[in-house]
Amino acid sequence: MTGTAGTKDVVAARIGSGHRGASSGEAALSVRGLTVSYAEKPAVFSVDAAFAAGAMTAIIGPNGAGKSTLLKACLGIVPRLSGEVELFGQPLEKARHRIAYVPQRASVDWDFPATVLDLVKMGLFRSVGLFGRLRGEPEARARACLERVGMAGFADRQIGQLSGGQQQRVFLARALAQGADLYLLDEPFAGVDAATERAIVDVLRTLKSEGKTVIAVHHDLATVTEYFDRVFMINVSPVAEGPVAEAFTAETLMAAYGGRLAATHVDELALAGTRV
């Protein structure tokens, strides 16, 4: 990371205040000393974070900053070199049933021979069991989740026949079917149309109003202040975290993105009327 000594001091202060304000007992997701390495090169290094319960938090940072890796390490999808993960004050293994995960679309095999309804039903296996019946009430629940994301009319469509935005809505419906308390989403708005983006935001806001927690890897800095309450900024190591109004600033952007790239982001946000 680059930045002046003054910038580093400001960022350090913001990180410190963020950690004092969110203990593990108040956090939906907390990590301590989390490090992930690929081929002896740290992808995420010594991350301490506490993601507030009942909030919508954006994980942001430049390409290669470790945003998706952080999310996957918290879920146990990629191995941690070190560190601890807790969900609502419990170890991951004891609270995994309280999580729903929406992966990046690029990581999904869309040629898999399944219908839209089949895919959403997969979110119900935890509640009905692997050999449980998925008809009757469970099927009605799956259809209700499709209705919630505006995809009820596509229930019998093969998933590979959907557009990118439609696929993302279906994966969100599957997450809704799980009835989780914590929703982790990896770039949910990447490659979707404006209507789908608005629909997803509306669903996520409804989840928040129901007391759920939303944490999303996000790449569009121009919409951070509009969509999210809090931000966690990372560039391999933590840069800043906290309420958007406090942690999403010109100083922290400079520390995370560095030099000319950060200046470009700041200029774009200023033109959009965002406080920086």
N, C-alpha and C positions, 0 to 999 in steps of 0.2 A: 504494500500500500504506500501511497505517497501523500504528502501533505506537509504543511508547516508545523512547527512545534506547537504553535497556538492552536491549530486545528486538532492536533493529537490530544492536547490537554482538554479541550472542550469535549471531544469524543469520549475520552476516558471518564470524564465527569458524568456524562450521560449514561454510560454503561454502569458506572457505580451506582447512580441513583436508581436505575432500573432494577438492579438486583436487590437493593434494599427494599424496594417497594413491592416485591413479589416473592414471598417465601413459598416453599414447596407446598405448604398447606393451602395456599390461595391459588395455586397454579393447576391448570388442567394437565399441562405437560411441563416437566422440568428435567433438565439434563445437567450433569456435572462432570466436567473434565472429559467431554466426549471428543475422541479423536478417531478418524478413519483414514487409512492410508491405502493408496493404490500403487503397487510397484515401488514401495519404499518412499513414495512422495505423498505427503499429507494432503488429503482432499478437504478434510475438516480438522482443525487443530484446536484442542483444548477449549471446547465450547462449554460455557456455563450459560444457561438461559432458563427463564421461568415464564411460560406463556399463560397469560391470565385466563381464568375460566370465565365463560359467558361473554367473550369478546371475539371480534374478528381481527386476526393478526395477519399481516403480510410478511413473508420472508423474501427479502429483496437483496440484490447484489449483482455484480457484473457476471458475465459468462465465465464459468469455471470457478465460481466462488464457493461452491459446495452446497448450494441451496437444496437441490434434490437429494444429494447424498445425505445431508443432515436429516431430512424427512425420512428417508429409507433406513438410516441407522437407528432412528428413534423407534421404527417399527420392527427392527430386526431383519429387514430385507437384505441389508448389507452388513457384514460383521463389523463390530467396533473393535478398534485396537485397544481402547481404554474408555472408561467413563460409565456412568450410571444413568438410567432413564426411569422416571416415575410418571405414572398417570394418576392424577387425583390423589397423590400421596402414596400410591401403591406401586410395587415393581411391575414392569411391563407384563410379565407372565400372568399376573393375577388380575390385570385390568384390561387385557387385550379385547375382551368382549365389548368394551365400551367405545371402541374405535371403529370408524368407517374410513376407508382410504379410497381416493379417486386418483389413479395413476395417470401419467402422461399418455395421451392417445397413441403416441408413436411406439409405446412399449407393449401394445396389445396386438394379438393375432386376430385381425378382423376377418380372416378367412375361416375361423372356427365355425362349424355348422350349428349355429344356435340362433334362435329368434330373439327379438327384443324382449319378449316376455320371459323367455328362458333365462336370459342374462340377469334380469332384475330378480327373478326367483332365487338366483344363486346367493343373493344377499340375505335370504331367509334360512339358509341351511343351519346357521348357528342356533336359531330359535326352534326349528322343527327337527333338527338332527339330520344326519346324512341320509338315513333311510326313511325319514318322515314323509308324510303326504304333503305335496305342494299344491293340492287342489282345495277347493272350498275357501275357507277364510284366508289361508296364505296367498292363494291366487288373487283374491279380491284385494288384499293388501298390496300386492305387487302392481296390480292395475291402478290402484289409487295413487301409488308413487309415480307411475307413468303419467297419470293425469296431472299430477302436481308440477311436472316439468314440461307439460304440453306435448307429450308423446303418446297419449292413449290410442290414437288412431294408427300407430305403427307397431302394435303389439305382436303381430304375426310376421313382421318383416324380418328377413335375415340381416344380421347386424352389419355384414359387409356391404349391404346395399344402401346404407345410410350415409348422409353427408357428415363431414367432420363435426359440425355443430350438433347434429342429431345424435351422433355417437357419444358426444360429451354429455348431452342431456340424459341419455340412457344410463351412463355410468353414474351420474349423480342420482338417478332414480334407484339404482342398485344400492348405493350408499344410504339413501333414505330408508330403504326397506330394512336395513339393519337396525334401525331405531337406536343409533349410537348417541353418546353424549359428546364425543369429540370427533370432528370431521377434519381429516387431513387431505388436502388437495394439492396435486403437483401440476402447476400451470394450468388451471381449469379454463382460462380464457384464451389459450394459445390456439391460433388458427380457427377461431369460431367467428361467425358473423355477429353483427351488432345486436340483432334481435336475441340471439342465443346468449350473448354476454349479459344483456339486461335480464333475461329470464333466470340465468344462474344467480346473478346478484340478488334478485328478488327472493329466490329460494333460500339463499344463504342468510339474508337478513331475517327471514321468517324463522329460520333455525335459531338465530341469535335471540330473537324475541321470545322463543320458547325456552331459553336458558341454556342452549347448546353452545359449544365452543367451535370456532372455525379457524383453522390455520392453513394458509395457502401460500405456496411458492408463486410469486407474481413477478412479471417482467415489465409491465407498463407503468412507469413511474408517474405518468400524467393522471392516473386514476387512483393512486394510493390514498390520497386524502378523501376522495369521494366514496370509496368502497370500504375502507378499513378504519378501525378504531386505533389499532396499535401497529407497530412495525418492528421487525427484527432485521437488522442490516448486517450482512456478513460478507467478508472477503477472505475465505478460508478460516480466519479467526473472527470473533464477534467485533463489530464496529460500533453499533449502538442498538438500543432497544428501549421501548417505552411507548407512551401515547404518541400518535402521529404528530401532533402539534409541537411536541418537545424533541422527538428523536429524528424526525424527517426534515432536515435542515440543509442549508448550503454547506455547512461545515462537515456534517456526517456524509453527505453525498461526495464531497471532495475526498474524504478519507477512504470511502469505499471504492469509488470509481476512478479517482485520481485525475489530476491535471485537466487536459483539454476535454476529455470525455465527460468529466463531472461538470465542467463549465457549460458544455452543450446541454446537459440535462437541466441544469439550473436555469439557463435561458429559456428552454422550452416550458418549464414549469411556470416561470414568471409570466410568459406570454399567455399561458392558460389561466392565469389568475391564482395560482397556487402560492401559499405563503412559504417562502424560503428565506 
